[in-house]
Structure formats: C-alpha cells, structure tokens
Amino acid sequence: MRFMKKDILKKRKKGIIAAILAAMLAAAVLTGTTGAYLTAEPPGLVNRINLSTDSVNAVLLETQWDGVIDYRRTNNGKVIPIYEYRSDKAVYGYEDGDYSKPIYTTANLSKLKRASFDSTDANKTFTYGSDDALNMIPGKSAAKNPVIKNTSDDCYEWTAMKITFLYASGADKGKPLSMMDMLTVGDIIEIDYNSDLEDSSQVHWERIDSKATDISQVFYYKDILQPQADTTTPLFTKVGVKKTASSKDMQMLQKMGGFVIYVEGFAVQEDNFTSNYEEYRSWGQEGGVVFSTTPTEENPLDFDETGIIS
C-alpha cells in the first residue's frame, strides 16, 4: 500500500477563506502469496498545503508513516519534506540515512533521505509505517495517522477530511472503485477510524452523511484548532489486513488492481461564522465545506503529478 499526496487548493465561499489539503493511500497485493504489501511513498507525490493568505494556513501530515513533520516549498515550486528542527534549523534529510548527519540545505535533493540508523548510537531505532507496510500479511497493520495541523499565526480553524477509494492500477487507475469492489476491500482491510470508537469521550471526528462501506466518506473535526501548530486527533492510526483474510481474498485484491484511499482536508476560519460545532456542522452540510480535488470517472487521479520526495 502506498500513500501519496497531492497539491492543496484554496478557495473563497461567501467571503470565507478555505484551505483544501489532499493525500492518498494505495494498497496492492503481493503476487503469488497470501500477503499484501504497502509500498513506500514514491517520488513525485507529497503531503502538503501552500496558501497565499496569511490568515488561514494548515498542513496535512502522517508523521508515523513517513517521519515528515512539515514541508517547505522552494522558489521553483518543488516541495521538500522536513523531518525535524534542530536549533530552529529545518532538517531536510540525513546523509546516507545517518541520523547523526543532518542535512540543512536542499542543494542536493538526491541526498535527502530520512533517518534509518545512527552511527553514534547503535541502540537508536527508526520505525516508519511505510517500512512495516512493505510486507503485509493477515493480522498485520502499518501505522498511518493523517492529521491536520493549524500553522496559522493567529487564526482559529474548523477542519474536515474526505476519503475516496480509487483503483491503484489497471484500466481504471485513479477512478473511484465500483460498489462491488468497495465491498471486497471492506471485507479484507481494516482501518481504525476515530469516528467509530466505542468510547465516545475519545471520539473527535464525526462521519457525515456517509457510512464505512461508502466509496467516499466525509468527516468533520468536532474541536476548533488553535493557531500555531494545534493538531487534530488522527482520523485513523493504522491500516491493516484482517486476520480472517485468505489467499483467495488477496487474489481478489490483485485482480482488481489494488486500491487507493485518497484523503482530502479542509480548513476554514472559525471567527468568520461560529464557535459552536453544531453550527459549523450545519453550515458545512449546507455547502460550506467544499472538497475540490475529488477524483471522478471523468477526471481520475493522475498518480504521476507534482513535486519531489525521496
């Protein structure tokens, strides 16, 4: 399964500045075995948001999946992942993956690798969901934690996410799954959505006008994000293969070409209309919350668009 990210759009509706984020997650099947794998994020697709306005700003991240905590856009439009800050300096990667050799410049993009070891401390380990996902078998899962972080200086924000299941390969690559194939995916793959937790005190996301078996699902975040790095609870924390999955199930996934979970995010200024969740919810359902990058049959997702990441 691979997780890819697309560009962010921004739009105004009734004078409200809205931020759109997008991302995607793909699942494939390991040929000839009963296992499945999640491929690491390929070059050219990143998780990012870039807005021209100073008031609304947010970023969509999955730190447990890829280790990235932020992004920087270069003057020529490329987007570079940031793995940490040391003494307020952005670390864009590590030479040969060595944590003790941080890289603070983007001059040589081919050297920008995430940490995989520390030459000064053999006991230091680095675990990423994308690594765990390389060889998935029934009962195994990989850490994935999509969140929205408010990076505005002084703007309070309401947020939302939308996921759409797409074909990962074949003639229908990038198009939404058929209902039959969506049911197949639901029978084999499990996702621990925050909205579905039994303990209501831990639920921060609400699934809106959709259900877990739908090809597209919308979720509203029930709390306002404060400025300067306040972050949502993850929409989910892991994606896995059910223990009950069989070799036949894996073959079915392979036949359909694997799948993609395309995730879009939305952020809007709280002080433009309400500080009450129910009012925000109503406003959103009346057309206030807009997702502008959802792939369709007529406009499928192009997996080979934009950016760099290694």
C-alpha positions as CSV (number, residue, x, y, z in Angstrom):
1,M,0.0,0.0,0.0
2,R,1.3,3.4,-0.8
3,F,0.5,6.7,0.4
4,M,0.7,9.6,-1.9
5,K,-0.1,13.3,-1.5
6,K,-1.5,15.9,-3.9
7,D,-1.4,19.6,-4.2
8,I,-3.6,21.9,-2.0
9,L,-6.2,24.2,-3.4
10,K,-7.7,27.2,-1.8
11,K,-11.0,28.9,-2.5
12,R,-13.3,31.6,-1.1
13,K,-17.0,31.0,-0.4
14,K,-19.2,33.7,1.0
15,G,-16.1,35.7,2.0
16,I,-14.7,32.7,3.9
17,I,-11.1,31.6,3.2
18,A,-11.0,27.8,2.9
19,A,-7.9,25.6,2.7
20,I,-8.0,22.3,0.8
21,L,-5.5,19.6,1.5
22,A,-5.2,16.3,-0.3
23,A,-3.5,13.0,0.1
24,M,-3.8,9.4,-0.9
25,L,-3.1,5.9,0.3
26,A,-2.8,2.9,-2.1
27,A,-3.0,-0.8,-1.4
28,A,-1.6,-3.5,-3.6
29,V,-1.3,-7.3,-3.4
30,L,1.9,-9.3,-3.2
31,T,1.9,-11.6,-6.3
32,G,1.9,-15.3,-5.6
33,T,1.5,-15.2,-1.8
34,T,-1.2,-14.7,0.8
35,G,0.3,-11.4,1.9
36,A,-0.2,-7.9,0.8
37,Y,2.3,-5.0,0.8
38,L,2.1,-1.3,1.3
39,T,4.7,0.3,-0.9
40,A,6.7,3.3,0.4
41,E,5.8,6.7,-0.9
42,P,7.2,7.1,-4.4
43,P,9.0,10.2,-5.8
44,G,6.7,12.9,-7.0
45,L,3.9,12.9,-4.6
46,V,3.9,14.7,-1.2
47,N,1.6,15.7,1.5
48,R,1.4,19.5,1.7
49,I,-0.6,22.7,1.7
50,N,0.5,26.1,0.5
51,L,-1.7,29.1,0.8
52,S,-1.1,32.7,-0.3
53,T,-3.2,34.2,2.6
54,D,-1.6,34.9,5.9
55,S,-4.7,34.2,7.9
56,V,-5.6,30.6,7.0
57,N,-2.8,28.0,6.8
58,A,-2.7,24.3,7.6
59,V,-0.8,21.2,6.6
60,L,-1.8,17.5,6.3
61,L,0.7,15.2,7.9
62,E,1.4,11.5,8.7
63,T,4.4,11.5,10.9
64,Q,4.2,7.9,11.9
65,W,4.0,6.8,8.3
66,D,6.9,8.7,6.8
67,G,8.6,10.8,9.6
68,V,7.8,14.1,7.9
69,I,6.7,16.9,10.3
70,D,6.4,19.8,7.9
71,Y,7.1,20.9,4.3
72,R,8.9,23.7,2.6
73,R,8.2,25.0,-1.0
74,T,11.2,26.1,-2.9
75,N,11.3,29.1,-5.3
76,N,10.9,26.8,-8.3
77,G,7.8,25.2,-6.9
78,K,9.2,21.9,-5.6
79,V,8.2,20.7,-2.1
80,I,10.8,19.4,0.3
81,P,9.9,17.4,3.4
82,I,11.2,18.5,6.8
83,Y,12.0,15.7,9.3
84,E,12.8,17.8,12.4
85,Y,14.1,21.2,13.6
86,R,17.5,21.4,15.4
87,S,18.2,24.8,17.0
88,D,15.3,26.2,14.9
89,K,17.0,25.0,11.7
90,A,15.0,22.7,9.4
91,V,16.4,19.2,8.8
92,Y,15.6,18.2,5.2
93,G,17.2,14.7,5.4
94,Y,20.2,12.7,6.6
95,E,23.3,11.9,4.7
96,D,23.0,8.2,3.7
97,G,20.2,7.9,6.2
98,D,22.5,8.6,9.2
99,Y,20.7,10.5,11.9
100,S,24.0,11.9,13.2
101,K,24.5,13.6,9.8
102,P,21.5,16.0,9.3
103,I,21.3,18.0,6.1
104,Y,20.2,21.6,6.4
105,T,20.2,22.6,2.7
106,T,18.2,21.5,-0.3
107,A,21.1,21.9,-2.8
108,N,21.4,18.2,-3.5
109,L,18.0,16.6,-3.4
110,S,19.3,13.1,-4.2
111,K,20.9,13.0,-0.7
112,L,17.7,13.9,1.2
113,K,16.9,10.6,2.9
114,R,15.0,10.0,6.1
115,A,16.9,8.6,9.1
116,S,17.4,4.8,9.1
117,F,20.3,4.5,11.6
118,D,22.5,6.5,13.9
119,S,26.3,5.9,13.5
120,T,26.8,7.3,17.0
121,D,24.2,5.2,18.8
122,A,23.6,1.6,17.7
123,N,20.6,1.3,20.1
124,K,18.6,4.1,18.4
125,T,16.0,2.7,16.1
126,F,13.8,4.3,13.4
127,T,10.4,2.8,12.6
128,Y,8.0,4.0,9.9
129,G,4.6,2.7,8.9
130,S,5.7,2.7,5.3
131,D,8.5,0.2,6.1
132,D,6.2,-2.0,8.1
133,A,3.8,-2.0,5.2
134,L,6.2,-3.5,2.7
135,N,5.1,-7.0,3.5
136,M,1.6,-7.2,4.9
137,I,0.0,-10.5,5.9
138,P,-3.3,-11.3,7.6
139,G,-3.4,-9.8,11.1
140,K,-0.6,-7.3,10.4
141,S,-1.1,-3.5,10.2
142,A,1.0,-0.4,9.4
143,A,1.0,2.9,11.3
144,K,-0.8,5.7,9.4
145,N,-2.0,8.8,11.2
146,P,-3.5,11.5,8.9
147,V,-3.8,14.8,10.8
148,I,-4.4,18.4,10.0
149,K,-2.1,20.9,11.8
150,N,-3.1,24.6,12.1
151,T,0.1,26.5,11.1
152,S,-1.6,30.0,11.1
153,D,-0.2,32.6,13.4
154,D,-3.5,33.8,14.9
155,C,-6.3,32.1,13.1
156,Y,-8.7,29.6,14.8
157,E,-9.9,26.9,12.4
158,W,-12.6,24.3,11.8
159,T,-11.4,21.3,9.8
160,A,-12.7,18.4,7.8
161,M,-11.5,15.4,5.8
162,K,-12.8,13.4,2.9
163,I,-11.6,9.9,1.8
164,T,-12.3,8.3,-1.6
165,F,-11.4,4.8,-2.5
166,L,-9.8,4.5,-6.0
167,Y,-8.2,1.9,-8.2
168,A,-4.4,1.8,-7.8
169,S,-3.7,0.3,-11.3
170,G,-5.2,-1.2,-14.4
171,A,-7.5,0.4,-17.0
172,D,-9.5,2.2,-14.2
173,K,-6.4,3.5,-12.4
174,G,-7.3,6.7,-10.4
175,K,-11.0,6.2,-10.8
176,P,-13.4,5.5,-7.8
177,L,-14.0,1.9,-7.0
178,S,-17.2,0.2,-8.0
179,M,-19.6,-0.6,-5.2
180,M,-18.8,-4.4,-5.6
181,D,-15.0,-3.8,-5.3
182,M,-15.5,-1.4,-2.4
183,L,-17.3,-4.2,-0.5
184,T,-14.4,-6.5,-1.3
185,V,-11.9,-4.0,0.2
186,G,-14.1,-3.6,3.3
187,D,-14.1,-7.4,3.8
188,I,-10.3,-7.6,3.7
189,I,-8.8,-4.4,5.0
190,E,-9.5,-2.8,8.4
191,I,-9.0,0.9,9.4
192,D,-9.4,2.1,13.0
193,Y,-11.4,5.3,12.3
194,N,-11.6,7.6,15.3
195,S,-15.2,8.3,14.5
196,D,-16.1,4.6,15.1
197,L,-14.6,4.2,18.6
198,E,-16.9,2.8,21.2
199,D,-15.7,5.2,23.9
200,S,-17.5,8.4,22.9
201,S,-15.1,10.5,25.1
202,Q,-12.3,9.6,22.7
203,V,-14.2,10.5,19.5
204,H,-13.2,13.7,17.9
205,W,-14.2,13.1,14.3
206,E,-17.8,12.6,13.0
207,R,-18.6,10.8,9.8
208,I,-21.1,13.0,7.9
209,D,-23.9,11.7,5.7
210,S,-21.9,8.6,4.9
211,K,-21.0,5.1,6.2
212,A,-17.9,3.0,6.4
213,T,-18.8,1.0,3.3
214,D,-19.2,4.0,1.1
215,I,-16.7,4.7,-1.7
216,S,-16.4,8.4,-0.5
217,Q,-16.7,9.4,3.2
218,V,-16.7,12.8,4.8
219,F,-15.6,13.6,8.4
220,Y,-15.8,16.8,10.4
221,Y,-13.5,17.5,13.3
222,K,-15.5,18.4,16.4
223,D,-13.0,20.8,18.0
224,I,-11.6,24.1,16.9
225,L,-7.9,24.1,16.2
226,Q,-6.0,26.9,17.9
227,P,-3.3,28.8,16.0
228,Q,0.4,27.9,16.0
229,A,0.6,24.2,15.5
230,D,-2.6,22.9,17.2
231,T,-3.3,19.5,15.6
232,T,-6.3,17.2,15.1
233,T,-6.5,13.8,16.5
234,P,-5.6,11.3,13.7
235,L,-8.6,10.3,11.6
236,F,-7.2,6.8,11.9
237,T,-3.9,5.4,13.2
238,K,-3.4,2.2,11.3
239,V,-4.4,0.3,8.2
240,G,-4.2,-3.5,8.2
241,V,-5.2,-6.8,6.7
242,K,-7.8,-8.6,8.7
243,K,-6.8,-11.9,10.4
244,T,-9.6,-13.6,8.5
245,A,-8.2,-12.7,5.1
246,S,-7.5,-15.7,2.9
247,S,-5.3,-16.4,-0.2
248,K,-8.5,-16.0,-2.3
249,D,-9.1,-12.6,-0.8
250,M,-5.6,-11.5,-1.7
251,Q,-6.1,-12.7,-5.2
252,M,-9.3,-10.7,-5.5
253,L,-7.5,-7.5,-4.5
254,Q,-4.8,-8.3,-7.1
255,K,-7.4,-8.9,-9.8
256,M,-9.0,-5.5,-9.2
257,G,-5.6,-3.8,-9.3
258,G,-5.3,-2.8,-5.7
259,F,-6.8,0.3,-4.2
260,V,-6.0,3.9,-3.2
261,I,-7.5,5.8,-0.3
262,Y,-7.5,9.4,-1.4
263,V,-7.7,11.8,1.5
264,E,-8.7,15.5,1.2
265,G,-8.6,18.0,4.0
266,F,-10.4,21.3,4.6
267,A,-9.8,24.2,6.9
268,V,-11.8,27.4,7.5
269,Q,-11.6,30.4,9.8
270,E,-13.6,29.9,13.0
271,D,-14.3,33.6,13.7
272,N,-16.0,34.1,10.3
273,F,-19.2,32.5,11.5
274,T,-19.3,30.3,14.6
275,S,-17.5,28.8,17.6
276,N,-20.2,26.1,18.0
277,Y,-19.7,22.7,16.4
278,E,-23.3,22.1,15.7
279,E,-23.5,25.4,13.8
280,Y,-20.3,24.6,11.9
281,R,-21.8,21.1,11.1
282,S,-25.0,22.7,9.7
283,W,-23.0,25.2,7.7
284,G,-20.8,22.5,6.3
285,Q,-23.8,20.3,5.3
286,E,-25.4,23.3,3.6
287,G,-22.5,23.6,1.2
288,G,-19.9,25.4,3.2
289,V,-17.4,22.6,3.4
290,V,-16.1,22.0,-0.1
291,F,-13.7,19.4,-1.5
292,S,-12.4,20.4,-4.9
293,T,-9.9,17.7,-5.7
294,T,-12.0,14.5,-5.5
295,P,-11.2,12.2,-8.4
296,T,-14.2,11.0,-10.6
297,E,-14.8,8.7,-13.5
298,E,-14.4,11.6,-15.9
299,N,-11.4,13.1,-14.0
300,P,-9.4,10.3,-12.5
301,L,-6.4,10.9,-10.3
302,D,-3.1,11.2,-12.1
303,F,-0.6,9.4,-9.9
304,D,2.4,11.0,-11.6
305,E,1.8,14.6,-10.9
306,T,3.9,17.2,-8.9
307,G,6.8,17.6,-6.6
308,I,9.6,15.6,-5.2
309,I,10.1,13.3,-2.2
310,S,12.7,10.6,-1.5
